[in-house]
Amino acid sequence: MARIVLVGAGSITFAKNLLSDLLTFPELSESTIVLHDIDQARLDTAAAMAEWMVAELGAGAKIEAHADRRAAVAGADYVINEIAVGGLDAVKRDFEIPARYGVRQTIADTLGIGGIFRALRTIPVMVGIGNDLAELAPDATLFTYTNPMSMIPWSVYAGTPFQNVVGVCHAARDTQKTLARMVGVPEEEISFLTAGVNHQAFVLRFERGGENLYDRLDELIAKDPELARKVRVEVYRSFGYFPTESSEHGSEYLPWFLPHEEEIERYRIPVGVYLEWLADGFEEYEAYKRSLEEGRGVPIKRGEELASLAIHSMETGTRRMIHGNVRNGGLISNLPQEATVEVPCHVDRAGVQPVRVGELPAQVAALNRTFLNVSELTVKAALEGRRDHVYQAALLDPNTAATLPVRKIRELVDDLIAAHGDLLPAGIGN
């Protein structure tokens, strides 16, 4: 049976959701599931949870836990990545230091100054994983959830011999469900085409039987002034296609919202909300840990995580469509060839097969290229150890550039480099 490795398994909610999926698929329930985390206490909790779930379900899965990454990934068929390099302390620095300069952020994990430094911390580890897989599991598929999604797969296929990496994210799927619900049409009756860049993809086709459902959406927005107070609705009205990312996330990829107090109020943007979410996640971890110690276990509920669905399709031949983040290579003709793009992908025994989308609408591609400018320079900064590229990425970042002058952006970058220290790639901190 398949050998499935969870890297970053100490993220207990992530591990619980994936294990619930994997162990409740009869065809996967006898797999070898390998847990890896550098935090031994969290790894022990994840292993206890996995063993409890196997016993509770009466599954035949074998559970392994390894603090050593190479031992974990050796011989893997599938690797699912959800690492957070630097943990909560690093995320706090990503928020607190820019805030002293007046730079507001909401999530700080995808673009913006926080996204840049999250990538710089993460890419050296991802390069290590890619090199390990090239040596120890060259036929494996790496599914990665870790943000920033536009940069992490790019760093693996550009920086290592290992090429079979697919970024997975719920945003496109959830947006399609949201739109179907808004217009009152069953999702299975709607023809969707959604593509672009992760967290800034757009619903390019939204129709049923020849009816353009955007007309219904326009009617809803016209009738409800509160809908117009959402960032993603404003982006839709400005660019003509509905974006896949939430208003909280989407506000920090653009220059028009967070630098302006009145716009924060108008669009009800929750500045710094990610720190609250992380605090809730820590409380959830402690609750699960206590429940396991007391023998009560954890909830087992299939969540249809994209990685587990893809693995099931690859193992059984069940054909599915997911949205994957992969090397462009002509899939979207008016975006850079080396960039990571988000496109529909068919999945079956032949693996993950991206669909060629062709040319995006000009205004959508222009917005994506602004996003990808920051991504490309950040990846190059990490892979080449180029501090100048870090400055350049920050200078081109829409939210940062709309908030600070050149001199202050350089000072902010210097402060963040000093604060993150050895977590950053060689050459950047020197």
MOQUIKA-V162413 format. One record per pair of residues at least 24 apart in sequence whose C-alpha atoms are under 10 Angstrom apart, sorted by the first residue. I is the first residue (numbers start at 0). J is the second residue. D is the distance in whole Angstrom. If there is no record, write none. Layout:
BEGIN
i = [I/I]
j = [J/J]
d = [D/D]
END
This chain:
BEGIN
i = [0/0/0/0/0/0/0/0/0/1/1/1/1/1/1/1/1/1/1/1/1/1/1/2/2/2/2/2/2/2/2/2/2/2/2/2/2/2/2/3/3/3/3/3/3/3/3/3/3/3/3/3/3/3/3/3/3/3/4/4/4/4/4/4/4/4/4/4/4/4/4/4/4/4/4/4/4/5/5/5/5/5/5/5/5/5/5/5/5/5/5/5/6/6/6/6/6/6/6/6/6/6/6/6/6/6/6/6/6/7/7/7/7/7/7/7/7/7/7/7/7/7/7/7/8/8/8/8/8/8/8/8/8/8/8/8/8/8/8/8/8/9/9/9/9/9/9/9/9/9/9/9/9/9/9/9/9/9/10/10/10/10/10/10/10/10/10/10/10/11/11/11/11/11/11/11/11/11/11/11/11/11/12/12/12/12/12/12/13/13/13/13/14/14/14/14/14/14/15/15/15/15/15/15/15/15/15/15/15/16/16/16/16/16/16/16/16/17/17/17/17/17/17/17/17/17/17/18/18/18/18/18/18/18/18/18/18/19/19/19/19/19/19/19/19/19/19/19/19/19/20/20/20/20/20/20/20/20/20/20/20/21/21/21/21/21/21/21/21/21/22/22/22/22/22/22/22/22/22/22/22/23/23/23/23/23/23/23/24/24/24/24/24/25/25/25/26/26/26/27/27/27/27/27/27/27/27/28/28/28/28/28/28/28/29/29/29/29/29/29/30/30/30/30/30/31/31/31/31/31/31/31/32/32/32/32/32/32/32/32/32/33/33/33/33/33/33/33/33/33/33/34/34/34/34/34/34/34/34/34/35/35/35/35/35/35/35/35/35/35/35/36/36/36/36/36/36/36/36/37/37/37/37/37/38/39/39/39/41/41/42/43/44/44/44/44/44/44/44/45/45/45/47/47/47/47/48/48/48/48/48/48/48/49/49/50/51/51/51/51/51/52/52/52/52/55/55/56/68/68/68/69/69/69/69/69/69/69/70/70/71/72/72/72/72/72/72/73/73/73/73/73/73/73/74/74/74/74/74/74/74/75/75/75/75/75/75/75/75/76/76/76/76/76/76/76/77/77/77/77/77/77/77/77/77/78/78/78/78/78/78/78/78/78/78/78/79/79/79/79/79/79/79/79/79/79/79/79/80/80/80/80/80/80/80/80/80/80/81/81/81/81/81/82/82/82/82/82/82/82/83/83/83/83/83/84/84/84/84/84/84/84/84/84/84/85/85/85/85/85/86/87/87/87/87/88/89/89/89/89/89/89/89/89/90/90/90/90/90/90/91/91/91/92/92/92/92/92/93/93/93/93/94/94/94/94/95/95/96/96/96/96/96/97/97/97/97/97/97/98/98/99/100/100/100/100/100/100/100/101/101/101/101/102/102/102/102/102/102/102/102/102/102/103/103/103/103/103/103/103/103/103/103/103/104/104/104/104/104/104/104/104/104/104/104/104/104/104/104/105/105/105/105/105/105/105/105/105/105/105/105/105/105/106/106/106/106/106/106/106/106/106/106/106/106/107/107/107/107/107/107/107/107/107/108/108/108/108/108/108/108/109/109/109/109/109/109/109/109/109/109/109/109/109/109/110/110/110/110/110/110/110/110/110/110/110/110/110/110/110/110/110/110/110/110/110/111/111/111/111/111/111/111/111/111/111/111/111/111/111/112/112/112/112/112/112/112/112/112/112/112/112/112/112/112/113/113/113/113/114/114/114/114/114/114/114/114/114/114/115/115/115/115/115/115/115/115/115/115/115/115/115/115/116/116/116/116/116/116/116/116/116/116/116/117/117/117/117/117/117/118/118/118/118/118/118/118/118/118/118/118/118/118/118/119/119/119/119/119/119/119/119/119/119/119/119/119/119/119/119/120/120/120/120/120/120/120/121/121/121/121/121/121/121/121/121/121/122/122/122/122/122/122/122/122/122/122/122/122/122/122/122/123/123/123/123/123/123/123/123/123/124/124/124/124/125/125/125/125/125/125/126/126/126/126/126/126/126/126/126/126/126/126/127/127/127/128/128/128/129/129/129/129/129/129/129/129/129/129/130/130/130/130/130/131/131/131/132/132/132/132/132/133/133/133/133/133/134/134/136/137/137/137/138/138/139/139/140/140/140/140/140/141/141/141/142/142/142/142/142/142/142/142/142/143/143/143/143/143/144/144/144/144/144/146/146/147/147/147/148/148/148/148/148/148/148/148/148/149/149/149/149/149/149/149/149/149/149/149/149/149/149/149/149/149/150/150/150/150/150/150/150/150/150/150/150/150/150/151/151/151/151/152/152/152/152/152/152/152/153/153/153/153/153/153/153/153/153/153/153/153/154/154/154/154/154/154/154/154/154/155/155/156/156/156/156/157/157/157/157/157/157/158/158/158/158/158/159/162/162/163/163/163/163/164/164/164/164/164/165/165/165/165/165/165/165/165/165/165/166/166/166/166/166/166/166/166/166/166/166/167/167/167/167/167/167/167/167/167/167/167/168/168/168/168/168/168/168/168/168/168/169/169/169/169/169/169/169/169/169/170/170/170/170/170/170/170/170/170/171/171/171/171/171/171/171/171/171/171/171/171/171/171/171/172/172/172/172/173/173/173/174/174/174/174/174/174/174/175/175/175/175/177/178/178/178/178/178/178/179/179/179/181/181/181/182/182/182/182/182/182/182/182/183/183/184/191/192/192/192/193/193/193/193/193/193/193/193/193/194/194/194/194/194/194/194/194/194/194/194/194/194/194/194/194/195/195/195/195/195/195/195/195/195/195/195/195/195/195/195/195/195/196/196/196/196/196/196/196/196/196/196/196/196/196/196/196/196/197/197/197/197/197/197/197/197/197/197/197/198/198/198/198/198/198/198/198/198/199/199/199/199/199/199/199/199/199/199/199/199/199/199/200/200/200/200/200/200/200/200/200/200/200/200/201/201/201/201/201/201/201/201/201/201/201/201/201/201/202/202/202/202/202/202/203/203/203/203/203/203/203/204/204/205/205/213/213/213/216/225/225/226/227/227/228/228/228/228/228/228/229/229/229/229/230/230/230/230/230/230/230/230/231/232/233/237/238/238/238/238/238/239/239/239/240/240/240/242/247/247/247/248/248/250/251/251/251/251/252/252/252/252/252/252/252/253/253/253/253/253/253/253/253/253/254/254/254/254/254/254/254/255/255/255/256/256/257/257/257/257/258/258/258/258/258/258/259/259/308/309/309/309/309/309/309/309/310/310/310/310/310/311/311/311/312/312/312/312/312/312/312/313/313/313/313/313/313/314/314/314/314/315/315/316/316/316/316/316/317/317/317/318/318/318/318/318/318/319/319/319/319/319/320/320/320/320/320/320/320/320/321/321/321/321/321/322/322/322/323/323/323/323/324/325/325/325/326/327/327/328/329/329/329/329/330/330/330/330/330/331/331/331/331/331/331/332/332/332/332/332/333/333/333/333/333/333/333/333/333/334/334/334/334/334/334/334/335/335/335/335/335/337/338/338/338/338/338/339/339/339/340/340/369/369/369/370/370/370/371/372/373/380/380/380/381/381/381/381/381/382/382/382/383/383/383/383/384/384/384/384/384/384/384/385/385/385/385/385/385/386/386/386/386/386/386/386/386/386/387/388/389/389/389]
j = [26/27/28/29/30/31/60/76/314/26/27/28/29/30/31/32/60/74/75/76/77/310/314/27/29/30/31/32/33/61/71/72/73/74/75/76/77/78/139/27/30/31/32/33/34/62/71/72/74/75/76/77/78/79/139/140/307/310/31/32/33/34/35/63/64/68/71/72/73/74/75/76/77/78/79/80/141/32/33/34/35/36/64/71/72/77/78/79/80/81/82/142/33/34/35/36/37/65/66/68/71/72/78/79/80/81/82/128/143/34/35/36/37/38/41/42/45/79/80/81/82/83/84/145/33/34/35/36/37/38/41/42/43/44/45/46/64/79/80/81/82/34/35/36/37/38/39/40/41/42/43/44/45/46/81/82/83/284/36/41/42/44/45/81/82/83/280/281/284/41/42/44/45/46/48/280/281/283/284/285/287/288/45/280/281/283/284/287/80/81/144/304/45/46/48/49/79/81/45/48/49/52/287/297/298/299/300/301/302/298/299/300/301/302/303/304/307/79/300/301/302/303/304/305/306/307/308/48/49/52/53/299/300/301/302/304/307/49/52/53/56/297/298/299/300/301/302/303/304/307/299/300/301/302/303/304/305/306/307/308/311/60/301/303/304/306/307/308/310/311/49/52/53/56/57/58/59/60/299/301/307/52/53/56/58/299/300/301/58/301/307/308/311/58/59/311/311/314/315/58/59/60/307/310/311/314/315/53/56/57/58/59/60/61/53/58/59/60/61/62/58/59/60/61/62/59/60/61/62/63/75/76/60/61/62/63/64/71/75/77/78/61/62/63/64/65/70/71/72/75/78/62/63/64/65/66/68/71/72/79/63/64/65/66/67/68/69/70/71/72/80/64/65/66/67/68/71/81/82/65/66/67/68/82/66/64/65/66/284/288/66/288/284/285/287/288/289/291/292/287/288/291/288/291/292/296/287/288/290/291/292/296/297/296/297/296/291/294/295/296/297/296/297/298/299/296/299/299/127/128/131/127/128/131/132/134/135/136/131/135/135/128/131/132/135/136/139/131/132/134/135/136/137/139/132/134/135/136/137/138/139/132/135/136/137/138/139/140/141/136/137/138/139/140/141/310/136/138/139/140/141/142/306/307/310/128/132/136/139/140/141/142/143/164/306/310/140/141/142/143/144/145/164/165/166/167/306/307/125/128/141/142/143/144/145/166/167/306/142/143/144/145/146/121/124/125/143/144/145/146/117/120/121/145/146/117/118/119/120/121/122/123/124/145/422/117/120/121/419/422/277/274/277/278/281/419/113/116/117/120/415/418/419/422/114/116/117/273/274/277/271/273/274/116/414/415/418/419/117/415/418/419/270/271/273/274/271/415/411/412/414/415/418/399/408/411/412/414/415/271/411/411/399/402/403/407/408/410/411/258/399/402/403/257/258/398/399/400/401/402/403/408/411/251/256/257/258/259/269/270/271/398/399/402/247/248/250/251/252/257/258/268/269/270/271/272/273/398/399/246/247/248/249/250/251/257/268/269/270/271/272/273/274/247/248/249/250/251/269/270/271/272/273/274/276/146/147/248/251/252/271/272/273/274/145/146/147/148/248/251/273/145/146/147/148/149/150/197/198/248/249/251/252/370/374/146/147/148/149/150/198/248/249/251/252/253/370/371/373/374/392/393/396/397/398/399/251/252/253/370/373/374/392/393/395/396/397/398/399/400/251/373/389/392/393/394/396/397/398/399/400/408/411/412/415/147/393/399/415/146/147/148/150/251/252/373/374/377/393/147/150/373/374/376/377/378/380/381/389/392/393/396/412/147/377/381/389/393/412/415/416/419/422/423/145/146/147/419/422/423/145/146/147/148/149/150/151/154/374/377/378/380/381/423/150/151/377/378/379/380/381/382/384/389/416/419/422/423/424/427/381/419/420/421/422/423/424/145/146/147/150/151/154/381/422/423/424/147/150/151/152/153/154/155/158/377/378/381/382/422/423/424/154/155/158/381/382/422/423/424/425/155/422/423/424/151/152/154/155/158/159/151/152/154/155/156/157/158/159/160/161/381/382/155/158/159/155/159/161/154/155/156/158/159/160/161/162/163/164/155/158/159/160/161/159/160/161/159/160/161/162/163/159/160/161/162/163/160/161/161/161/162/163/162/163/163/164/164/165/310/350/351/165/166/306/166/167/305/306/307/309/310/323/324/167/168/306/323/324/168/169/305/306/324/197/198/197/198/374/196/197/198/324/325/339/340/341/374/196/197/198/199/324/325/326/338/339/340/341/370/371/373/374/375/378/197/324/338/339/340/371/373/374/375/376/377/378/379/324/339/374/378/324/325/326/338/339/340/378/324/325/326/327/337/338/339/340/374/375/378/379/338/339/374/375/377/378/379/381/382/378/382/325/326/337/339/326/337/338/378/379/382/378/379/381/382/383/382/325/326/325/326/350/351/323/324/325/326/351/306/322/323/324/325/326/339/341/351/353/197/305/306/322/323/324/325/326/339/340/341/197/304/305/306/309/321/322/323/324/325/341/197/198/304/305/306/321/322/323/324/341/197/198/243/244/304/305/321/322/323/197/198/199/200/242/243/244/245/322/197/198/199/200/201/202/242/243/244/321/322/323/341/342/343/243/305/321/322/243/244/245/201/202/241/242/243/244/245/202/205/241/243/243/202/205/212/213/216/241/205/212/216/215/216/219/212/213/214/215/216/217/218/219/215/216/212/343/342/343/356/240/241/242/243/322/341/342/343/356/242/243/322/323/324/330/331/340/341/342/343/354/355/356/359/363/242/243/324/330/331/334/339/340/341/342/356/359/363/364/366/367/368/243/324/325/334/338/339/340/341/342/363/364/366/367/368/370/371/243/244/322/323/324/339/340/341/342/367/370/242/243/244/245/248/249/252/341/370/241/242/243/244/245/248/249/252/340/341/363/366/367/370/240/241/242/243/244/340/341/342/363/364/366/367/235/238/239/240/241/242/243/244/341/359/360/363/364/367/235/239/240/241/242/243/239/240/241/242/359/360/363/240/241/240/241/239/240/241/241/265/266/266/265/266/262/264/265/266/267/268/265/266/267/268/255/256/262/263/265/266/267/268/266/266/266/362/360/361/362/363/366/360/362/363/360/362/363/363/271/272/273/272/273/398/396/397/398/399/366/369/370/396/397/398/399/366/369/370/396/397/398/399/400/401/396/397/398/399/400/401/402/397/398/401/398/401/398/399/401/402/398/399/400/401/402/403/401/402/346/344/345/346/347/348/350/351/346/347/348/350/351/346/347/348/345/346/347/348/349/350/351/346/347/348/349/350/351/347/348/349/350/347/348/346/347/348/349/350/346/347/348/345/346/347/348/349/350/344/345/346/347/351/344/345/346/347/351/352/353/354/345/346/351/352/353/351/353/354/351/352/353/354/353/351/352/353/353/353/355/355/355/356/357/358/354/355/356/357/358/355/356/357/358/359/364/356/357/358/359/364/357/358/359/360/361/364/365/367/368/358/359/364/365/367/368/371/367/368/371/372/375/375/368/371/372/374/375/371/374/375/367/371/395/396/397/395/396/397/396/396/397/424/426/427/423/424/425/426/427/424/425/426/424/425/426/427/423/424/425/426/427/428/429/424/425/426/427/428/429/412/413/416/424/425/426/427/428/429/427/427/413/416/427]
d = [9/8/9/7/5/7/9/9/9/10/7/10/8/5/6/8/10/10/8/6/8/9/8/10/10/6/5/6/7/9/10/9/9/7/5/5/7/9/9/10/7/6/5/6/9/10/10/9/10/6/6/5/6/8/9/10/10/9/8/6/5/6/7/9/9/10/7/6/9/10/7/8/6/5/6/8/9/8/6/5/6/9/10/9/9/9/6/5/6/8/10/10/8/6/5/6/9/10/10/8/8/9/7/6/5/6/7/9/9/8/6/5/8/9/9/9/10/9/6/5/5/8/10/10/9/6/6/6/9/9/8/7/10/9/6/9/9/9/8/7/8/8/8/6/8/7/8/8/5/5/8/7/6/9/9/9/10/9/9/8/9/10/8/8/8/9/9/9/8/8/9/8/6/10/9/9/9/9/6/10/8/9/10/8/10/8/7/9/10/8/10/10/7/10/9/8/10/9/8/8/8/9/10/8/8/8/9/10/10/9/8/7/7/6/8/7/9/9/10/8/8/8/7/9/8/7/10/9/7/8/9/8/9/9/10/10/9/9/8/10/10/10/9/5/6/5/7/9/9/9/9/7/5/6/6/7/10/10/6/8/10/9/8/9/9/10/6/9/9/8/9/8/7/8/9/7/9/7/9/9/10/10/10/8/8/9/9/7/10/9/9/9/8/8/10/10/8/8/7/9/9/8/9/9/7/8/9/9/9/9/6/6/5/9/10/6/4/4/7/10/9/8/5/6/9/9/6/5/6/7/9/10/7/6/5/6/9/10/10/10/10/8/6/5/6/7/10/6/8/9/9/8/6/5/6/8/9/7/9/10/9/6/5/6/7/6/10/9/6/9/10/8/7/6/8/8/10/10/8/9/5/8/8/10/8/10/9/7/9/9/8/10/9/10/9/6/10/8/9/10/9/10/9/7/9/9/9/8/10/7/10/7/7/10/10/10/8/9/9/7/8/8/8/9/7/9/9/9/10/8/8/10/8/6/9/10/8/10/10/9/10/9/8/7/7/7/9/8/7/8/5/6/9/10/9/10/6/5/8/9/8/8/8/6/9/8/6/8/10/7/9/7/4/7/9/9/9/9/5/5/6/7/9/10/8/10/9/10/7/6/5/6/8/9/9/10/9/6/5/6/8/10/10/10/10/10/7/9/9/9/7/6/5/6/7/9/10/10/9/6/5/5/9/8/9/9/9/8/6/9/8/9/7/7/9/8/9/10/6/6/9/10/8/10/8/9/7/9/8/7/10/8/8/9/10/10/10/9/8/9/10/9/7/9/10/9/8/9/8/9/10/10/7/10/10/8/7/8/8/7/9/9/10/7/9/9/9/10/7/10/7/7/9/9/9/7/9/9/8/10/10/9/10/9/8/8/9/9/7/8/9/7/8/8/7/8/6/10/9/6/8/10/10/8/10/6/7/10/10/7/8/8/9/9/9/9/8/6/10/7/10/10/9/6/6/9/9/9/10/10/6/7/9/8/7/9/8/6/5/4/5/6/9/7/6/10/10/8/9/8/7/7/5/8/9/10/9/8/8/10/8/10/8/10/9/6/6/9/9/10/9/10/6/4/7/8/9/9/8/8/10/9/8/10/9/9/7/10/9/10/9/9/10/7/6/9/8/9/8/8/10/10/7/9/9/10/7/6/9/10/8/10/9/7/9/6/7/6/6/9/10/10/10/9/6/10/7/10/8/7/10/9/9/8/9/10/10/10/9/8/6/10/9/10/10/10/9/9/10/8/9/8/8/9/6/9/10/10/8/8/8/9/10/10/9/10/9/10/9/8/8/8/10/8/10/8/7/10/10/9/9/8/6/9/10/7/7/9/9/7/8/10/8/9/10/10/7/8/10/8/6/9/10/9/10/10/8/6/7/9/9/8/10/9/5/5/7/9/9/9/10/8/10/9/8/8/9/10/8/6/9/9/6/8/9/10/8/7/8/10/9/8/9/10/9/7/8/9/8/6/9/10/10/10/9/7/9/7/6/9/9/9/10/7/6/9/9/6/6/10/9/10/9/9/10/8/8/9/9/9/6/8/8/6/7/5/8/9/9/9/9/6/7/7/9/10/9/9/9/7/10/10/8/6/5/9/10/9/9/9/7/9/9/10/8/7/9/6/8/9/9/9/6/8/9/6/7/9/6/10/9/10/9/10/6/9/8/10/9/6/9/10/9/10/10/10/9/9/9/9/6/8/7/10/8/9/9/9/7/6/9/10/8/9/10/8/5/7/9/9/8/10/6/9/9/10/10/8/7/10/9/9/6/7/10/8/6/10/10/9/9/8/7/7/8/9/7/10/10/9/8/7/10/8/7/6/9/9/9/7/10/10/9/10/9/10/6/8/8/7/10/10/9/8/9/10/9/8/10/9/9/8/9/9/9/6/9/10/10/9/9/10/10/9/10/8/7/9/10/9/10/6/5/6/9/9/10/8/10/9/10/9/9/6/4/7/10/9/9/8/9/9/6/7/10/8/7/5/6/9/9/8/9/9/7/9/9/8/8/8/9/10/10/9/10/8/7/9/8/10/8/7/9/9/9/6/6/8/9/8/8/9/7/8/8/9/5/8/9/7/10/9/9/9/8/10/8/8/8/9/10/9/8/9/8/5/8/8/8/9/10/8/10/10/9/9/9/8/9/9/9/10/9/7/8/7/9/10/6/6/10/9/8/9/10/9/10/9/8/9/10/9/9/8/8/8/7/7/9/10/9/8/10/10/10/9/8/6/5/7/10/10/7/8/10/9/9/9/10/8/9/9/6/5/7/9/8/8/8/10/7/10/9/8/10/9/9/7/5/5/8/10/9/10/6/9/8/8/8/8/9/9/7/8/7/6/9/9/10/8/6/5/8/8/7/9/9/10/10/6/6/6/10/10/8/9/10/9/9/8/7/8/9/9/6/5/8/9/7/9/8/10/10/8/9/10/9/6/5/4/6/9/10/9/10/8/10/10/10/10/6/5/6/7/9/6/8/9/8/8/10/9/10/9/9/9/9/9/10/10/9/10/9/8/9/9/6/5/7/10/8/5/7/9/10/8/10/10/9/6/9/8/10/10/9/10/9/10/6/7/9/9/9/9/9/10/8/10/10/8/9/10/10/9/10/8/6/9/10/9/7/8/6/6/9/9/9/9/8/5/6/9/10/9/9/5/5/8/8/5/8/9/8/8/8/10/7/10/9/8/7/9/10/7/6/9/10/9/9/10/9/6/8/10/8/8/9/9/9/9/10/9/8/9/10/6/5/6/9/8/9/7/5/4/7/6/8/8/6/10/9/7/7/8/5/5/8/9/8/6/8/7/6/5/8/10/10/8/6/5/7/10/6/5/6/9/9/9/10/10/7/7/9/10/9/10/8/10/8/9/7/10/9/10/10/8/10/9/9/9/7/9/8/9/7/4/6/6/9/7/6/5/6/7/9/8/5/5/8/10/8/6/7/9/8/7/9/10/9/8/8/7/9/8/7/9/10/8/8/10/10/9/10/7/10/8/7/9/9/9/9/9/8/8/8/9/8/8/10/8/9/8/9/8/8/6/8/9/8/8/9/10/9/9/8/9/9/6/6/4/5/9/9/9/9/6/6/9/10/9/9/9/10/10/7/5/8/9/8/9/10/10/8]
END
